[in-house]
């Protein structure tokens, strides 16, 4: 399943995005030395459960990079990449 941000989401900056959905604020906190700060995975799962009302996922795959610098050769290539991620997730 591939998720995209809708126009109801607001990003303050690239480093610490703040997302609002159904009047719930989700943000990644600044890095700290505290061992009690939540991980990115926990924040993603919390967002999926509270904002999108989805069940807790068994697997979270993070694809990082700067999309504005990467141009897909075709929509088919992007679709194949997404299908490959889903196939890898189903194989684990």
C-alpha positions as CSV (number, residue, x, y, z in Angstrom):
1,X,0.0,0.0,0.0
2,X,1.4,3.4,-1.0
3,X,0.4,6.5,0.9
4,X,0.6,10.1,-0.4
5,X,0.2,13.3,1.5
6,X,-3.0,15.1,0.6
7,X,-3.6,18.8,0.5
8,X,-4.9,18.7,4.1
9,X,-1.3,18.2,5.3
10,X,1.0,21.1,6.1
11,X,4.8,20.8,6.2
12,X,6.7,23.4,8.0
13,X,10.1,22.5,6.6
14,X,12.0,19.4,5.3
15,X,13.8,18.7,8.6
16,X,10.9,18.5,11.0
17,X,7.6,18.2,9.2
18,X,4.4,19.0,11.1
19,X,1.3,17.3,9.8
20,X,-2.3,18.0,10.8
21,X,-5.1,15.6,10.2
22,X,-8.5,15.7,11.9
23,X,-7.1,18.4,14.2
24,X,-4.4,16.0,15.4
25,X,-0.8,17.3,15.3
26,X,2.0,14.9,14.3
27,X,5.6,16.0,14.3
28,X,8.9,14.4,14.5
29,X,10.7,15.9,17.5
30,X,14.2,17.4,17.3
31,X,16.9,14.8,18.1
32,X,17.7,14.5,21.8
33,X,20.0,12.5,24.0
34,X,17.0,11.1,25.9
35,X,16.4,7.4,25.4
36,X,12.7,8.1,25.9
37,X,12.3,10.0,22.6
38,X,10.1,8.0,20.2
39,X,11.6,6.5,17.1
40,X,10.6,7.4,13.5
41,X,8.9,4.0,13.2
42,X,6.8,4.6,16.2
43,X,5.7,8.0,15.0
44,X,4.7,6.6,11.6
45,X,2.7,3.9,13.2
46,X,1.0,6.4,15.6
47,X,0.2,8.6,12.6
48,X,-1.3,5.7,10.6
49,X,-3.5,4.6,13.6
50,X,-4.7,8.0,14.7
51,X,-5.0,10.1,11.5
52,X,-5.9,7.4,9.0
53,X,-7.6,5.0,11.4
54,X,-5.6,2.1,10.0
55,X,-4.7,-1.1,12.0
56,X,-1.1,-1.4,13.3
57,X,1.1,-2.6,10.4
58,X,3.3,-5.6,10.7
59,X,6.1,-4.0,8.7
60,X,7.2,-0.5,7.9
61,X,9.5,0.1,4.9
62,X,11.2,3.5,4.7
63,X,12.4,4.7,1.3
64,X,14.5,7.8,1.7
65,X,15.9,10.2,-0.9
66,X,15.4,13.4,-2.6
67,X,12.7,12.9,-5.2
68,X,13.2,16.3,-6.8
69,X,16.6,15.2,-8.0
70,X,15.4,11.8,-9.3
71,X,13.4,11.6,-12.5
72,X,11.7,8.3,-13.2
73,X,12.3,7.1,-16.8
74,X,8.5,6.4,-17.0
75,X,5.5,5.9,-14.9
76,X,5.8,2.2,-15.6
77,X,9.3,2.2,-13.9
78,X,7.8,3.9,-10.8
79,X,4.9,1.5,-10.7
80,X,7.3,-1.5,-11.0
81,X,9.4,-0.1,-8.1
82,X,6.3,0.2,-5.9
83,X,5.2,-3.4,-6.8
84,X,8.7,-4.6,-6.0
85,X,8.5,-3.0,-2.5
86,X,5.1,-4.6,-1.9
87,X,6.4,-8.0,-3.1
88,X,9.4,-7.7,-0.8
89,X,7.2,-6.8,2.1
90,X,4.9,-9.8,1.4
91,X,7.9,-12.1,1.3
92,X,9.1,-11.2,4.8
